[in-house]
Amino acid sequence: MYDPTSSQDSLTSSFGDSTFTASGKASADYGVLKTYVDGSLTNYAPQSYYVDCPPNACSVSTYGQPAYADASFTDTFTIGGGAGNGYLVIQMSADGTDSQSGPYSVANGAAAVYDSSSNYYLNTGFHGNTTVHTSAIPFTYNTPLTLTFEGVALWNISDSDATGNYDGSGTADYFNTLTFGNFAVYGNPNGTGQVPFSLASSSGTTYSTTQPSSVPEPGTLLLLSGGLLALTITRRRAHTS
């Protein structure tokens, strides 16, 4: 179930002797995604069915009825402070919990970051509080870079090993929240050579950034070392006098 407006949806459906019940909610704002879902199946019979059928082939799924809440936002960034190309890394932090009951029940959160050409720089599932980073996102300074950020709360049942009817339920609560920030820029795709930069977004949102630690100027280093030397000499004179 998908709800971009933050209202809550719920449904109950029956098929044969089985009953599927689920509810979920989702909310999206720039930099922040919130998702929540819970679901249950009673007296569920294992089955396989065809999904994703192009003209010449189908794949077989052994998953029971899924329940999910999905939220996303898209923003365009312009990175300044340099010339040529660089590499952007973004941190995703999840604050949430998930739980499940039943032998084939799975609940979790998931997040993705991808560009307008569907190149994925983050595509991961997780459980509970989690902090992960995107892979290096290539960009050109002072050239717009459009990225989509997506968060999902998911509950599902896999019955590939089941031998009879069973019950299952689960909750994935990431409504408190998924956040994207701590933007950092590097000169190399392996995450080395961090460089200072400026960041502007078309939405006008101010995202948190991580800048490299400032390095003292050579003159400051010289004065500092000279001060330490004078302190040492003074202490030595005081000791010998």
CORLINPE-V345968 format. One record per residue. N is the residue number from 1. RES is the residue in one small letter. SS is DSSP state (hx for helix, st for strand, lp for the rest). PSI is psi in radians with two decimals (NA if undefined). D_FIRST is the distance of its C-alpha to the first C-alpha in whole Angstrom. Layout:
# CORLINPE-V345968
{{N,RES,SS,PSI,D_FIRST} {N,RES,SS,PSI,D_FIRST}}
This chain:
# CORLINPE-V345968
{{1,m,lp,2.41,0} {2,y,lp,2.25,4} {3,d,lp,1.64,7} {4,p,lp,-0.06,10} {5,t,lp,0.04,12} {6,s,lp,0.07,12} {7,s,lp,2.79,11} {8,q,lp,2.41,10} {9,d,st,2.64,7} {10,s,st,2.76,8} {11,l,st,2.72,9} {12,t,st,2.28,12} {13,s,st,2.67,14} {14,s,st,2.52,17} {15,f,st,2.02,18} {16,g,lp,-2.26,22} {17,d,lp,0.07,23} {18,s,st,2.63,20} {19,t,st,2.29,17} {20,f,st,2.20,13} {21,t,st,2.38,12} {22,a,st,2.68,9} {23,s,st,2.70,8} {24,g,st,2.85,7} {25,k,st,2.70,8} {26,a,st,2.60,9} {27,s,st,2.46,13} {28,a,st,2.34,15} {29,d,st,2.85,18} {30,y,lp,2.12,21} {31,g,lp,-0.21,22} {32,v,st,2.23,19} {33,l,st,2.44,15} {34,k,st,2.26,14} {35,t,st,2.53,11} {36,y,st,2.44,10} {37,v,st,2.55,9} {38,d,st,2.66,11} {39,g,st,2.82,11} {40,s,st,2.61,14} {41,l,st,2.32,16} {42,t,st,2.41,19} {43,n,st,0.81,22} {44,y,st,2.32,20} {45,a,lp,2.22,22} {46,p,lp,2.48,22} {47,q,lp,2.83,22} {48,s,lp,2.56,21} {49,y,st,2.79,20} {50,y,st,2.41,20} {51,v,st,2.87,17} {52,d,lp,1.06,18} {53,c,lp,1.76,21} {54,p,lp,-3.10,23} {55,p,lp,-0.56,27} {56,n,lp,0.00,29} {57,a,lp,2.74,26} {58,c,lp,2.70,23} {59,s,st,2.62,22} {60,v,st,2.23,22} {61,s,st,2.45,19} {62,t,lp,0.49,20} {63,y,st,2.44,16} {64,g,lp,-3.04,15} {65,q,lp,2.15,11} {66,p,lp,2.68,9} {67,a,st,2.26,6} {68,y,st,2.68,5} {69,a,st,2.31,5} {70,d,st,2.33,7} {71,a,st,2.56,10} {72,s,st,2.79,14} {73,f,st,2.70,17} {74,t,st,2.35,20} {75,d,st,2.73,23} {76,t,st,2.26,27} {77,f,st,2.52,30} {78,t,st,2.13,33} {79,i,st,2.18,35} {80,g,st,3.14,39} {81,g,lp,0.05,42} {82,g,lp,-3.00,43} {83,a,lp,2.67,44} {84,g,lp,-2.40,43} {85,n,st,2.72,39} {86,g,st,-3.04,38} {87,y,st,2.20,35} {88,l,st,2.38,32} {89,v,st,2.33,30} {90,i,st,2.44,27} {91,q,st,2.36,26} {92,m,st,2.24,23} {93,s,st,2.23,23} {94,a,st,2.31,20} {95,d,lp,1.80,21} {96,g,lp,-3.09,19} {97,t,st,2.75,19} {98,d,st,2.65,17} {99,s,st,2.74,19} {100,q,st,2.71,19} {101,s,st,2.64,21} {102,g,lp,2.57,22} {103,p,lp,-0.31,24} {104,y,lp,0.34,21} {105,s,st,2.36,18} {106,v,st,2.21,17} {107,a,st,2.43,15} {108,n,st,2.96,15} {109,g,st,2.87,14} {110,a,st,2.67,15} {111,a,st,2.62,16} {112,a,st,2.58,18} {113,v,st,2.22,20} {114,y,st,2.77,22} {115,d,st,-3.08,24} {116,s,lp,-0.21,24} {117,s,lp,0.23,25} {118,s,lp,0.54,22} {119,n,lp,2.11,25} {120,y,st,2.30,23} {121,y,st,-0.17,25} {122,l,st,2.29,22} {123,n,st,1.54,20} {124,t,st,2.61,20} {125,g,st,2.78,18} {126,f,st,2.91,19} {127,h,lp,2.18,20} {128,g,lp,-2.83,21} {129,n,lp,2.22,23} {130,t,st,2.48,24} {131,t,st,2.15,25} {132,v,st,2.91,25} {133,h,st,2.62,27} {134,t,lp,2.80,26} {135,s,lp,3.00,29} {136,a,lp,2.17,31} {137,i,st,1.98,30} {138,p,st,2.52,33} {139,f,st,2.89,34} {140,t,st,2.27,37} {141,y,lp,2.43,38} {142,n,lp,0.40,38} {143,t,lp,2.26,36} {144,p,lp,2.41,32} {145,l,st,2.04,30} {146,t,st,2.21,26} {147,l,st,2.54,23} {148,t,st,2.36,19} {149,f,st,2.26,18} {150,e,st,2.44,14} {151,g,st,2.49,13} {152,v,st,2.38,10} {153,a,st,2.27,10} {154,l,st,2.41,10} {155,w,st,2.40,11} {156,n,st,2.91,13} {157,i,st,2.24,16} {158,s,st,2.07,18} {159,d,lp,0.43,21} {160,s,lp,-0.44,23} {161,d,lp,0.09,26} {162,a,lp,2.60,26} {163,t,lp,-0.08,28} {164,g,lp,-3.13,27} {165,n,lp,2.60,25} {166,y,st,2.97,23} {167,d,st,2.70,21} {168,g,st,2.67,18} {169,s,st,2.85,16} {170,g,st,2.79,15} {171,t,st,2.33,14} {172,a,st,1.93,13} {173,d,st,1.73,14} {174,y,st,0.67,15} {175,f,st,0.08,15} {176,n,st,0.61,19} {177,t,st,-3.11,18} {178,l,st,2.19,18} {179,t,st,2.56,21} {180,f,st,2.18,23} {181,g,st,-2.75,27} {182,n,st,0.83,30} {183,f,st,2.32,31} {184,a,st,2.59,34} {185,v,st,2.41,36} {186,y,st,2.74,38} {187,g,lp,-0.24,41} {188,n,lp,2.60,40} {189,p,lp,-0.26,37} {190,n,lp,0.20,37} {191,g,lp,0.48,37} {192,t,lp,2.83,40} {193,g,lp,0.90,43} {194,q,st,2.43,40} {195,v,lp,2.66,42} {196,p,lp,2.68,41} {197,f,lp,2.90,39} {198,s,st,2.64,38} {199,l,st,2.20,34} {200,a,st,2.55,33} {201,s,st,2.57,30} {202,s,lp,-0.43,29} {203,s,lp,-0.28,27} {204,g,lp,0.06,30} {205,t,lp,2.45,28} {206,t,lp,1.89,30} {207,y,lp,2.58,29} {208,s,lp,2.53,31} {209,t,st,2.75,33} {210,t,lp,1.99,35} {211,q,lp,2.68,39} {212,p,lp,2.64,42} {213,s,lp,2.42,44} {214,s,lp,2.48,47} {215,v,lp,2.22,50} {216,p,lp,2.52,54} {217,e,lp,2.66,56} {218,p,hx,-0.69,59} {219,g,hx,-0.69,61} {220,t,hx,-0.72,59} {221,l,hx,-0.71,59} {222,l,hx,-0.80,63} {223,l,hx,-0.70,64} {224,l,hx,-0.82,62} {225,s,hx,-0.64,63} {226,g,hx,-0.68,67} {227,g,hx,-0.71,66} {228,l,hx,-0.69,65} {229,l,hx,-0.78,68} {230,a,hx,-0.68,70} {231,l,hx,-0.72,69} {232,t,hx,-0.78,70} {233,i,hx,-0.74,73} {234,t,hx,-0.73,74} {235,r,hx,-0.68,73} {236,r,hx,-0.73,75} {237,r,hx,-0.71,78} {238,a,hx,-0.56,77} {239,h,hx,-0.60,77} {240,t,hx,-0.26,81} {241,s,lp,NA,82}}
